[in-house]
């Protein structure tokens, strides 16, 4: 019997030989009709919950992020995991503080983020595997599904292609631990959808998925609707950032209505997490962003 990874490998090989336009029947990125067409299990977007990154409420890695996010209209927070420091979730006492903050605010933990790996890359930092293992321990203890593992700055695999085999090797070491505990390590990077599929196939684990950022991919001139369709078809998008660089959501050039429709067609059923998307006052911007996404998903 073929596994999902076997099917992924076959599909990836076919993609390299098939014209993308005929495969996905998409229009251009700016078109309001740019919806990939294929058999899928459409799920209602009304079930999606709306989160925000803790660094965008000026509370990076701190438990007060939940109360602030509640005031702004969000239902969850993507929490920065820090291996050490006064609020580090590696400390059992701090885990209790964070969980108490979620109960008091009614705001959940959408996911974790290992942001320090941008500066100290997984590929080349000796301590990095241990940090990820400790983060998985934290996710088990706090019942958190996934962590964003970023590859930007010093860790950018498009700029440092020599990192890719090292990243694969590190993930192969980490994946069995994540699989055993039912946790997801979600790669966010500037790699294309095809390159991400190849990376995941080379790692060979269902514990490795994609954290998709619509702005990052658009900035690389990728067709985000085609990419969401492709990755979503294989259930590789574990969570998504709705982001603009210097605009509030809906005021830039990304058609978020099409993003939602494409995600919905793939059967996406996780959080929508807002990142950046600020003009002028950050609080008013994030209130507007929360309201914008709620309207998009019909809530």
Beta strands, then each sheet from edge to edge (+ up, - down):
strand 1: 50-53
strand 2: 76-80
strand 3: 108-113
strand 4: 146-150
strand 5: 184-188
strand 6: 208-213
strand 7: 237-244
strand 8: 272-276
sheet 1: 1+ 2+ 3+ 4+ 5+ 6+ 7+ 8+ 1+
end
